[in-house]
């Protein structure tokens, strides 16, 4: 792929440029600023950086590129940006993601910030992709905003989920992420607004699960409704009560019940013995295979287990509420989704914030200069970065 040259299309006013430079100066590592001063004093060079990660990822470079283009516009310069792969494609461990070319004086103090915009997004996209591929018929809702360290991370993670989701649609026809929980980043999923109905706080406010559903429906009468049913530890009882109160919504497929049971107790009607019995009834071979302790917990343990989902589906169907959907949340990371897929758990929607990277050192992106004024040069041990570099 030929390098993409920035064309300085973003408009950056003098005031905006000054603010951008203050931000860069305050956030970048000091040794980069000192290097910039040395280069400015003793002569600039054209350099090429190779950006890479130490684990497989899904490439998510857009927010980084947009920021670099804005900086280039503010500094009245050009950066060559060569993507080794297209956005949303798999890149192997240690394989360069991006080659970045330009003036060393203009690039050297940017590394801290552009790497922050690359690494975590690539890992989150990989996780989202894996989850969507493992559960291709399940729709996902990104509910990560509360777990993000501020607005910038929330934007990176929403963008990453959308990229991973699109890749899963392309590769396996997955339903993928249909949206997220906040308006500010809904556009990454093609929506104007975020999705969601009620938190546990509304149940507590109303005094009962049924009353919370009534209040919600009276306030938003034309919307589909998803009702949390674990607040009082009566998931089955409260789910049936809501379905009986809103039979039209249930019949029209506009009613969902959300299981968010925490890991310190079983869903109503289950215990260890009955959980095993539920799975033995629906997927008898699943519990006879080797399983890790974590996998067993997700299958027959406390919280939102596969047994809990089968149990709820069976109860709803026996009561005639076949059109009511089940939403699962609480700890749905890539590994838990894989377990749910292995037993074909009858879940319709997954609400997840657990596609966020949970091993933060894996998100560290790295940049090394691999050429100075067109001459290959890189520190010992990183020669592999030279292989595909497109020198100016």
C-alpha positions in Angstrom: 0.0 0.0 0.0 1.4 3.4 -0.9 1.8 6.0 1.8 -1.1 8.2 2.4 0.0 11.8 2.4 -1.8 14.3 4.6 -3.1 17.1 2.5 -3.6 19.6 5.4 -7.3 19.7 4.8 -8.3 20.2 8.4 -8.8 23.9 9.2 -6.9 24.9 12.3 -7.0 28.5 13.3 -4.0 30.2 14.9 -5.7 30.1 18.3 -6.5 26.4 17.9 -2.9 25.7 16.8 -1.6 27.4 19.8 -3.9 25.4 22.1 -2.9 22.2 20.3 0.8 23.0 20.9 0.2 23.7 24.6 -1.6 20.4 24.9 1.2 18.5 23.1 3.9 20.2 25.3 2.0 19.3 28.5 1.3 15.7 27.6 4.3 14.4 25.8 7.3 12.7 27.4 10.0 15.3 28.3 12.8 13.4 26.5 11.0 13.8 23.2 10.8 17.5 23.8 14.5 17.7 24.5 15.2 15.6 21.4 13.2 18.1 19.4 15.3 21.0 20.7 18.5 19.2 19.7 17.2 18.4 16.2 16.1 22.0 15.7 19.5 23.2 16.7 21.7 20.8 14.8 19.7 20.1 11.7 16.5 18.3 10.8 16.2 14.9 9.1 13.4 13.1 7.2 12.5 10.0 9.3 10.3 7.0 9.0 8.7 5.5 12.1 7.3 1.9 12.4 4.4 1.5 14.8 3.8 -1.9 16.1 2.4 -4.0 19.0 3.5 -7.2 20.6 0.3 -9.1 20.3 -2.3 -9.8 17.5 -4.8 -6.9 17.1 -7.5 -5.5 14.8 -6.1 -2.4 13.2 -7.9 0.8 14.5 -5.8 3.8 13.4 -8.4 6.4 12.4 -8.5 8.5 15.5 -4.7 8.6 15.6 -4.6 9.5 11.9 -7.1 12.3 12.3 -5.1 13.7 15.2 -1.9 13.6 13.2 -3.5 15.3 10.3 -4.7 18.1 12.6 -1.2 18.5 14.0 0.2 18.6 10.5 -2.2 21.3 9.5 -1.3 23.3 12.7 2.4 23.0 11.9 2.0 23.6 8.2 3.8 20.4 7.3 3.0 17.0 5.8 3.2 13.5 7.2 3.2 10.4 5.1 1.0 7.7 6.7 1.3 4.2 5.3 -1.1 1.6 6.7 0.3 -1.9 6.4 -3.3 -3.2 6.3 -6.8 -1.7 6.0 -8.7 -0.5 9.0 -10.5 -3.5 10.6 -8.0 -6.2 9.5 -6.0 -8.5 11.6 -2.3 -7.7 12.2 0.0 -10.2 13.8 2.2 -9.8 16.8 5.2 -7.7 16.1 4.1 -6.8 12.6 4.2 -3.1 11.8 0.8 -1.5 11.8 1.7 1.9 10.4 4.7 3.6 8.8 4.9 7.3 9.6 7.2 9.6 7.6 8.0 13.3 8.0 10.3 15.9 9.6 11.9 14.6 12.7 11.6 18.0 14.3 7.8 17.9 13.7 7.2 14.2 14.6 9.5 13.5 17.5 7.4 15.1 20.2 4.1 13.5 19.0 4.9 9.8 19.8 3.5 9.8 23.3 0.1 11.0 22.2 -0.4 9.2 19.0 0.5 5.8 20.6 -2.2 6.5 23.2 -4.7 6.7 20.4 -3.6 3.5 18.8 -2.8 0.6 21.2 -5.9 0.2 23.4 -8.3 0.7 20.5 -6.6 -2.1 18.5 -6.9 -4.5 21.4 -10.5 -3.6 22.2 -11.4 -4.0 18.5 -9.8 -7.5 18.6 -11.9 -8.4 21.7 -15.1 -7.1 20.1 -14.4 -8.9 16.9 -13.8 -12.2 18.8 -17.0 -11.9 20.8 -19.1 -11.1 17.7 -17.6 -14.0 15.7 -18.2 -16.4 18.6 -21.9 -15.3 18.9 -22.7 -14.3 15.3 -26.5 -14.4 15.9 -26.4 -12.3 19.0 -26.6 -8.5 19.0 -24.2 -6.6 21.2 -24.6 -3.3 23.0 -21.5 -1.4 24.1 -22.0 -0.4 27.7 -18.4 0.4 28.5 -18.6 4.2 29.0 -18.9 4.0 32.9 -15.7 1.9 32.9 -13.6 4.3 30.8 -11.1 6.8 32.1 -12.8 9.8 30.7 -14.3 11.0 27.5 -11.2 10.4 25.3 -11.0 6.7 26.3 -14.8 6.4 25.8 -14.5 7.6 22.3 -11.6 5.3 21.6 -13.5 2.3 22.9 -16.7 3.0 21.0 -14.7 3.5 17.8 -12.9 0.2 18.5 -16.1 -1.8 19.1 -17.6 -0.4 15.9 -14.5 -1.5 13.9 -14.4 -5.0 15.4 -18.1 -5.4 14.8 -17.8 -4.4 11.1 -15.0 -6.8 10.7 -17.1 -9.6 12.2 -20.0 -8.8 9.9 -17.6 -8.9 6.9 -16.0 -12.2 7.9 -18.8 -14.3 9.4 -22.0 -12.3 8.8 -22.3 -11.5 12.5 -25.1 -9.3 13.8 -22.4 -7.5 15.8 -22.7 -4.3 17.9 -26.0 -2.5 17.1 -25.2 0.5 19.3 -23.9 1.8 22.6 -25.2 3.4 25.7 -24.2 7.0 25.3 -25.2 9.7 22.7 -21.7 11.2 22.2 -20.3 8.1 20.5 -23.5 6.7 19.0 -22.4 7.9 15.5 -19.7 5.2 15.4 -22.6 2.7 15.2 -24.6 4.6 12.6 -27.0 6.0 15.3 -28.0 9.4 16.4 -28.5 8.4 20.0 -27.4 5.8 22.4 -29.6 2.9 23.5 -30.9 1.9 26.9 -33.9 1.8 29.1 -33.4 1.5 32.9 -30.6 1.1 35.5 -31.1 -0.6 38.9 -31.7 2.9 40.3 -35.0 3.1 38.6 -36.1 -0.2 40.1 -35.2 1.0 43.6 -36.9 4.3 43.0 -40.1 2.7 41.8 -40.2 0.2 44.7 -40.8 -2.9 42.5 -39.7 -4.2 39.1 -43.2 -4.1 37.7 -43.8 -0.5 38.8 -40.5 0.5 37.2 -41.7 -1.0 34.0 -45.0 0.8 34.2 -43.3 4.1 34.9 -41.0 3.6 32.0 -43.7 2.7 29.6 -45.9 5.6 30.6 -43.0 8.0 30.0 -41.8 6.4 26.7 -45.0 4.7 25.4 -43.8 4.1 21.9 -40.4 2.6 22.6 -39.5 -1.1 23.0 -38.7 -1.9 26.6 -35.9 -3.8 28.3 -36.6 -4.5 32.0 -33.9 -5.4 34.6 -35.2 -8.3 36.6 -32.5 -9.1 39.2 -32.9 -6.2 41.6 -35.0 -8.1 44.2 -33.5 -11.6 43.4 -36.7 -12.6 41.8 -35.7 -12.8 38.1 -38.3 -15.4 37.1 -41.2 -14.0 39.2 -40.6 -10.4 38.1 -40.0 -11.3 34.5 -43.3 -13.1 34.3 -45.1 -10.3 36.1 -43.8 -7.8 33.5 -44.7 -10.0 30.6 -48.3 -10.5 31.9 -48.6 -6.8 32.5 -47.5 -5.9 28.9 -48.8 -8.8 26.8 -48.9 -6.7 23.6 -45.3 -5.7 23.9 -44.4 -9.3 24.6 -46.4 -10.6 21.6 -44.9 -8.0 19.3 -41.3 -8.7 20.3 -40.9 -5.3 21.9 -40.2 -6.6 25.4 -36.9 -7.9 26.7 -35.8 -9.0 30.2 -32.2 -8.3 31.2 -30.3 -10.6 33.5 -27.6 -8.8 35.4 -27.4 -11.0 38.4 -24.1 -10.5 40.3 -21.8 -13.3 41.0 -22.6 -13.8 44.7 -25.9 -15.6 44.2 -27.8 -17.8 41.8 -30.7 -16.7 39.6 -34.1 -17.4 41.2 -34.9 -21.1 41.1 -31.4 -22.3 40.6 -28.6 -23.8 42.8 -25.6 -25.9 41.9 -27.6 -29.1 41.5 -30.4 -27.6 39.5 -28.0 -25.7 37.3 -26.3 -28.9 36.3 -29.7 -30.4 35.6 -30.7 -27.5 33.4 -27.6 -27.9 31.2 -27.9 -31.7 31.2 -31.4 -31.3 29.8 -30.5 -28.8 27.1 -26.9 -29.6 26.2 -26.0 -32.9 27.9 -22.5 -33.2 26.4 -21.4 -29.7 27.4 -20.8 -30.5 31.1 -19.1 -33.8 30.3 -16.2 -32.1 28.5 -13.1 -30.7 30.1 -13.8 -27.2 31.5 -11.6 -24.8 33.4 -12.9 -23.5 36.7 -13.9 -20.2 35.1 -15.7 -21.9 32.3 -17.7 -24.1 34.8 -18.7 -21.0 36.7 -20.0 -19.3 33.5 -21.9 -22.5 32.7 -23.5 -23.6 36.0 -22.3 -21.1 38.6 -23.7 -18.0 40.2 -24.5 -14.9 38.3 -25.6 -14.9 34.7 -24.6 -18.4 33.7 -25.6 -20.4 30.7 -27.9 -22.4 32.9 -29.6 -19.2 34.0 -30.2 -18.2 30.4 -31.6 -21.6 29.5 -33.7 -21.5 32.7 -35.2 -18.1 31.8 -35.9 -19.1 28.2 -37.7 -22.2 29.3 -39.8 -20.3 31.8 -40.8 -17.7 29.3 -41.6 -20.2 26.6 -43.7 -22.4 28.9 -45.7 -19.3 29.9 -46.3 -18.5 26.2 -44.0 -15.5 26.0 -41.9 -16.9 23.1 -41.3 -13.4 21.6 -39.7 -11.9 24.7 -36.0 -11.5 24.3 -33.3 -12.2 26.8 -30.5 -9.6 27.4 -27.5 -10.8 29.3 -25.0 -8.5 31.0 -22.4 -8.8 33.8 -18.9 -9.9 32.9 -19.5 -10.8 29.2 -15.9 -10.7 28.0 -14.5 -12.6 25.1 -13.9 -15.8 27.1 -17.4 -15.8 28.6 -18.9 -15.3 25.1 -16.9 -18.2 23.8 -18.4 -20.4 26.6 -21.9 -19.2 25.8 -21.3 -20.0 22.1 -20.0 -23.5 23.0 -23.3 -24.5 24.6 -25.6 -22.5 22.3 -27.1 -20.4 25.1 -30.4 -18.9 23.9 -29.3 -15.3 24.5 -30.6 -12.5 22.1 -28.6 -9.5 23.2 -25.4 -9.0 25.2 -24.7 -5.8 27.0 -21.0 -5.6 27.5 -18.3 -3.3 28.8 -16.0 -6.2 29.1 -14.6 -6.0 25.6 -12.3 -3.4 27.1 -8.7 -4.6 27.4 -8.3 -6.3 30.8 -4.5 -6.8 30.5 -3.4 -3.2 30.1 0.3 -3.9 29.2 -1.0 -5.7 26.1 -2.3 -2.4 24.8 1.2 -0.7 24.7 1.9 0.3 21.1 5.5 1.1 20.3 7.2 3.4 17.7 10.8 3.1 16.4 12.5 5.2 13.8 13.6 2.8 11.0 15.1 5.3 8.5 16.9 8.6 8.7 17.0 10.6 5.4 16.1 7.5 3.5 18.9 5.3 5.1 17.6 2.3 7.1 18.6 2.3 10.7 16.9 0.8 13.8 18.1 -0.4 17.2 19.4 -3.9 17.5 16.7 -6.4 17.9 14.1 -4.5 15.9 15.5 -5.3 12.4 12.2 -7.0 11.5 10.6 -3.6 11.3 12.7 -2.8 8.2 11.3 -5.5 6.0 8.3 -3.8 4.6 9.2 -0.1 5.1 8.5 2.1 2.1 11.3 4.6 2.2 10.7 8.1 0.8 
